[in-house]
Structure formats: C-alpha cells, structure tokens
Amino acid sequence: MATNNLDVDVAILGAGTAGMVAYRAALAHTEKVVVIEGYAYGTTCARVGCMPSKLLIAAADAAHAAREAEGFGIRVGPLQIDGAAVMRRVRSERDRFVGLTREVVESWPAAHRVWGHARFVDARTLQVADHTRITAERVVIATGSRPSVPDGWREKLGDRLLVSDDVFDWHDLPKSVAVVGGGPIGLELAQALHRLGVRVRVYAEDGNLGPLTDPALRAIALSVFAEEMPVWHHASDLQPERDGAGVVVHATVDGARITERFDVLLAATGRKANLEELGLEALGLPRDERGMLRYDRRTGRVGETSIFIAGDAASDRPLLHEAADGGRIAGDNAGRPDEPKQHPRRTPLGVVFTDPQMTVAGASHAELRRAGKPFATGVASFEDQGRSRAMRKNRGAIHVYAERGTGRFLGAEMIGPAAEHIGHLLAWSVQRGDTVAEMLACPIYHPVVEEGMRTALRDLAHTLDQAPEPESECLSCGPGT
Ligand SMILES: Cc1cc2nc3c(=O)[nH]c(=O)nc-3n(C[C@H](O)[C@H](O)[C@H](O)COP(=O)(O)OP(=O)(O)OC[C@H]3O[C@@H](n4cnc5c(N)ncnc54)[C@H](O)[C@@H]3O)c2cc1C
C-alpha cells in the first residue's frame, strides 16, 4: 500500500473528549492540525462511560422509586422490570449521545482527520496503521484508558468475563452478576443492576467502597451499601472459574472460603492508560514511580519535550471535566510555536452516582492527613435533616474541613442526598479560597438538603472557635436545619 506523508504543526492521538477539545484549542493557533483515531469516534464518555452508566442508573432509580412508593402511602402494584426494554432505552439514548459527538468530528475538514492506530517512530514522527506517516512539530497524546483485568481471567472465563464497556451493549439483563471491585464504576453498576432485579454480589477489597477516605464516612458507606445489596467488603484471594454457561467465584471472607455461582463476572478492577502500544519506550520520556509519563499539569507538557498529554492517558484524574481541561491546555500549548503557557487547574471534584451519592470536593481527608498541617472537621448527619426526611432520603453524613488559624475552607467528603450538587458548592468555595465564615454568610433556602451542609459548616466554625455570622432567628427556624 502506498504511504501518505503529512507534515503538520500538531498531531493529536485520540478523538475522545481530551483529543476533541485539544483539536479546537490547537486550531486557534494553526490550521496544520490532524487528529488520529484508531478505534471509534464518539468518546468513551458517550459510548461506554459517563452517559450510558447514568442511563442505566436512571432506570434503576425509577424501579427503586416504585418500590419505595409504599413508604409514602402509594401502592403501585407488583413491580415488573422488562430487561429488554430497559436495555433498549439505554442503547438508543447512548446511540443518540454518540451520534451527536460523531457529528462534531465529522464536521471537521477531512484533511484534519486520520483513521488508524498511531505509534511513534520518533518524537516528531508518527506511523498510522500502514498507510500514513506524519511529521509533527508537536504531538498531543490523548489516547484515554481501558478496563484492566487481572492476569489470566480472560483466558479462564472467556465470554463469561465482562468489563464495563460490555454492559451497555446488552439486549437484556442477566439473572446474576459477580461485580469484582468496589470503586466508583463497580459500585454504580452493581447498585443499578441490583435495583433492576439482577442478583448481584460485590467483591471489594480492604473495605474500599467508593472514593471516600474519611474513616467515619467510609464506615457509613459500608453499612449503607451492605444493607441494601450483597457486598463482601473484605474479600481476598479471589479465584473465578468458568462453570459451564456461568462462572463460579471462590473468595476468602472473614477467614472462611466462600463459593458462589453467577451468570457472568463483571471485572471493575480499575482502568489502565492506553500508552503501551504507542512505541514510547524508544523515546526515553520521563516517568513517575507508577510508570506514568511525568508531565506538568499546568502546561500539559511531558518533561522538556515536544510531546503533550491529556485526559485518562495522563492517569492522574480520570474524569470527564479533567479530560476536557487537560485537552484544552495541551492543545493550546501544542498549537503555540513558542514556550508553553501556564494554565490554572480547577479544584478537584469527584461525584459517585450511587444512592446515596458520594462526593469528594477539594482536599480529601486522606490528603489533608498526608499534608500534615493542622485542620479542623465539622460534621453533620442527614438522618434528621428536614428535607432529606421529607423525601425519605435521610441517610449519610457530611464532613467539612478547614485550616486551623485562618479558617480557610479546604475540602469535604459526603455520602448523602444531593451530593452531586453540594459537592459543587463546596468545590467552588475551595477554589475561591473562601473562609468558613464567608461560606456561612451565603444564602441558603429552606427547606433544602443544603441546610445539612450548613449544619456541618456551623459545627466547623464552632470547632475553629470562630462564631458563625450572626443571622436572624427566622433563617434557622425550620425543622431539621
Ligand atoms: C463506566 C464509566 C463511567 C464513568 N462515569 C463518569 C462520570 O460519571 N463522570 C466523569 O467525570 N467521568 C466518568 N467516567 C470517566 C470518563 O469517561 C473519562 O475520564 C473520559 O471519558 C476520558 O476521556 P479521554 O479523552 O481521556 O479518553 P477517550 O474518550 O477514551 O478517548 C481516547 C481515544 O483515543 C483513541 N486511541 C487510543 N489509542 C490510540 C492510538 N494509538 N491511535 C489512535 N487512537 C487511539 C481511543 O480509541 C479513544 O477514542 C466514566 C468512565 C467509565 C468507564
């Protein structure tokens, strides 16, 4: 096959979220940009990530609401879950999201798109499949990540082993699933499937269920999720085996060997950056202790090279908004012929869409402990929080952290209702550098779940020996505030 030769200023590897945003940012500086995609347009987020998982959770929420309706005096009759219809909606809405994303890529000039797997020949030369050789002044690696599965499991389990990507192509719900891994992806999918009537067992290690690091909140998470669905939160020495048309999982739990059979095993055992098949070894790029490329988060640049990195490929914060930010920064700097520009990064924010939801905003408890500086903690429970009780969502708690001495707000962890919204308020305060007193001076309506956050902030102000702003009686007069 004849080889095409292209000479560009910027080559971007991967047309996912980071790559698409990098393209727009680079284009502001130069027209000589190509984006190389080797597998599928549409982005991980829309195809097999954020969006289809939230579609499945939305169906599970509907089933849960129907079951819970009786608690409000409403009877909806025997619940029937039509797995085929559930998955039809998931796939069709997912296809719509993917279609919208593909349309964006397809609207780019054809000369800016190259199809095929790319690898480095040297730092400024890329080979795409067997058809195109690209010489680029600067390269952005935006190749994303993929599910990582323990060695040997694929060979042992064959098609009984699934990863999260597979779930969203189902045409019906399975009868039973072993979910291995208690991280955000495993937990979101496990709870959704459980609520949709699938027999689920979560195998988690070392009490890790979700992202929380504050010991008191971790304990609440363990009890809340283990109360709702079958969870082994200290499972070790896992040995799955194929058993006819299903899978048998052996695990050690509390010193005993337990065996259980399922239709399939869903390995939610982490994700791995797509860096291996890029030919990076020969380039001698700087690596950190985990083997990830060492780069500057404020420029996207790998060491002092002409290579930039963004999104899940960089591995440090594998979230959609971070991929978009990283893409913007890497694309902007790859587009500039001169020295890279330093860009500010946002305050960390993570949300897990379980019920109750979980959030970590700003510094986590573990990060504050590691930093070793004195900090104070304010706490509030949602058990008796007025609005949460009204909605029968009164589970969980929130812990908020501030610097001793200055009262500067540092971060929070929460498991409870509306955590996806409260996490934003708290992350915004961290980013602005608010003190606890400044946060307490902001308006909060009544009756809302955010009143629970205010209770925690008041507790924090008290712990810091700083009285909250004086406020009129009627602002705090409602029940559960
Ligand atoms: C089940 C699930 C749920 C999630 N839920 C959330 C959520 O609720 N909120 C949130 O913020 N994040 C969530 N995420 C994470 C989020 O989806 C990712 O952080 C984000 O999509 C990463 O974007 P990216 O651009 O780095 O990678 P991608 O979108 O994966 O793009 C990388 C692209 O590079 C291509 N590629 C790879 N190697 C090569 C090569 N050598 N040559 C050419 N092309 C190549 C790939 O085919 C791919 O198209 C979830 C992820 C999963 C899996």
The ligand as an SDF file (V2000), in Angstrom:
LIG
                    3D

 53 58  0  0  0  0  0  0  0  0999 V2000
  -18.3750    3.2230   33.1870 C   0  0  0  0  0  0  0  0  0  0  0  0
  -17.7360    4.5920   33.2920 C   0  0  0  0  0  0  0  0  0  0  0  0
  -18.4220    5.6080   33.9080 C   0  0  0  0  0  0  0  0  0  0  0  0
  -17.8490    6.8800   34.0010 C   0  0  0  0  0  0  0  0  0  0  0  0
  -18.5670    7.8710   34.6110 N   0  0  0  0  0  0  0  0  0  0  0  0
  -18.0290    9.1020   34.7170 C   0  0  0  0  0  0  0  0  0  0  0  0
  -18.7680   10.1540   35.3200 C   0  0  0  0  0  0  0  0  0  0  0  0
  -19.9100    9.9660   35.7580 O   0  0  0  0  0  0  0  0  0  0  0  0
  -18.1990   11.3760   35.3990 N   0  0  0  0  0  0  0  0  0  0  0  0
  -16.9230   11.6130   34.9300 C   0  0  0  0  0  0  0  0  0  0  0  0
  -16.4410   12.7500   35.0400 O   0  0  0  0  0  0  0  0  0  0  0  0
  -16.2030   10.6250   34.3480 N   0  0  0  0  0  0  0  0  0  0  0  0
  -16.7210    9.3850   34.2270 C   0  0  0  0  0  0  0  0  0  0  0  0
  -16.0020    8.3980   33.6150 N   0  0  0  0  0  0  0  0  0  0  0  0
  -14.6340    8.7160   33.1280 C   0  0  0  0  0  0  0  0  0  0  0  0
  -14.6680    9.4460   31.7750 C   0  0  0  0  0  0  0  0  0  0  0  0
  -15.4900    8.7430   30.8930 O   0  0  0  0  0  0  0  0  0  0  0  0
  -13.2400    9.5520   31.2440 C   0  0  0  0  0  0  0  0  0  0  0  0
  -12.4410   10.2110   32.1960 O   0  0  0  0  0  0  0  0  0  0  0  0
  -13.1570   10.3380   29.9190 C   0  0  0  0  0  0  0  0  0  0  0  0
  -14.0880    9.8420   29.0010 O   0  0  0  0  0  0  0  0  0  0  0  0
  -11.7410   10.2410   29.3420 C   0  0  0  0  0  0  0  0  0  0  0  0
  -11.6520   10.9360   28.1280 O   0  0  0  0  0  0  0  0  0  0  0  0
  -10.3320   10.8220   27.2280 P   0  0  0  0  0  0  0  0  0  0  0  0
  -10.4550   11.8350   26.1350 O   0  0  0  0  0  0  0  0  0  0  0  0
   -9.1240   10.8560   28.0690 O   0  0  0  0  0  0  0  0  0  0  0  0
  -10.3690    9.3530   26.6030 O   0  0  0  0  0  0  0  0  0  0  0  0
  -11.3220    8.6880   25.4920 P   0  0  0  0  0  0  0  0  0  0  0  0
  -12.6280    9.3620   25.3480 O   0  0  0  0  0  0  0  0  0  0  0  0
  -11.2850    7.2380   25.7910 O   0  0  0  0  0  0  0  0  0  0  0  0
  -10.5340    8.9590   24.1380 O   0  0  0  0  0  0  0  0  0  0  0  0
   -9.3430    8.2780   23.7770 C   0  0  0  0  0  0  0  0  0  0  0  0
   -9.4040    7.9340   22.2980 C   0  0  0  0  0  0  0  0  0  0  0  0
   -8.1050    7.5630   21.8590 O   0  0  0  0  0  0  0  0  0  0  0  0
   -8.2190    6.5010   20.9340 C   0  0  0  0  0  0  0  0  0  0  0  0
   -6.9210    5.8250   20.8610 N   0  0  0  0  0  0  0  0  0  0  0  0
   -6.2900    5.1120   21.8180 C   0  0  0  0  0  0  0  0  0  0  0  0
   -5.0720    4.7010   21.3950 N   0  0  0  0  0  0  0  0  0  0  0  0
   -4.9180    5.1770   20.1340 C   0  0  0  0  0  0  0  0  0  0  0  0
   -3.8720    5.1180   19.1740 C   0  0  0  0  0  0  0  0  0  0  0  0
   -2.7070    4.5180   19.4190 N   0  0  0  0  0  0  0  0  0  0  0  0
   -4.0440    5.7100   17.9620 N   0  0  0  0  0  0  0  0  0  0  0  0
   -5.2080    6.3640   17.7010 C   0  0  0  0  0  0  0  0  0  0  0  0
   -6.2290    6.4770   18.5740 N   0  0  0  0  0  0  0  0  0  0  0  0
   -6.0850    5.8950   19.7810 C   0  0  0  0  0  0  0  0  0  0  0  0
   -9.3350    5.6570   21.5200 C   0  0  0  0  0  0  0  0  0  0  0  0
   -9.9170    4.8250   20.5380 O   0  0  0  0  0  0  0  0  0  0  0  0
  -10.3000    6.7400   22.0150 C   0  0  0  0  0  0  0  0  0  0  0  0
  -11.2590    7.0880   21.0460 O   0  0  0  0  0  0  0  0  0  0  0  0
  -16.5530    7.1230   33.4810 C   0  0  0  0  0  0  0  0  0  0  0  0
  -15.8520    6.1010   32.8330 C   0  0  0  0  0  0  0  0  0  0  0  0
  -16.4320    4.8370   32.7450 C   0  0  0  0  0  0  0  0  0  0  0  0
  -15.6730    3.7530   32.0400 C   0  0  0  0  0  0  0  0  0  0  0  0
  1  2  1  0
  2  3  1  0
  2 52  2  0
  3  4  2  0
  4  5  1  0
  4 50  1  0
  5  6  2  0
  6  7  1  0
  6 13  1  0
  7  8  2  0
  7  9  1  0
  9 10  1  0
 10 11  2  0
 10 12  1  0
 12 13  2  0
 13 14  1  0
 14 15  1  0
 14 50  1  0
 15 16  1  0
 16 17  1  0
 16 18  1  0
 18 19  1  0
 18 20  1  0
 20 21  1  0
 20 22  1  0
 22 23  1  0
 23 24  1  0
 24 25  2  0
 24 26  1  0
 24 27  1  0
 27 28  1  0
 28 29  2  0
 28 30  1  0
 28 31  1  0
 31 32  1  0
 32 33  1  0
 33 34  1  0
 33 48  1  0
 34 35  1  0
 35 36  1  0
 35 46  1  0
 36 37  1  0
 36 45  1  0
 37 38  2  0
 38 39  1  0
 39 40  1  0
 39 45  2  0
 40 41  1  0
 40 42  2  0
 42 43  1  0
 43 44  2  0
 44 45  1  0
 46 47  1  0
 46 48  1  0
 48 49  1  0
 50 51  2  0
 51 52  1  0
 52 53  1  0
M  END
$$$$
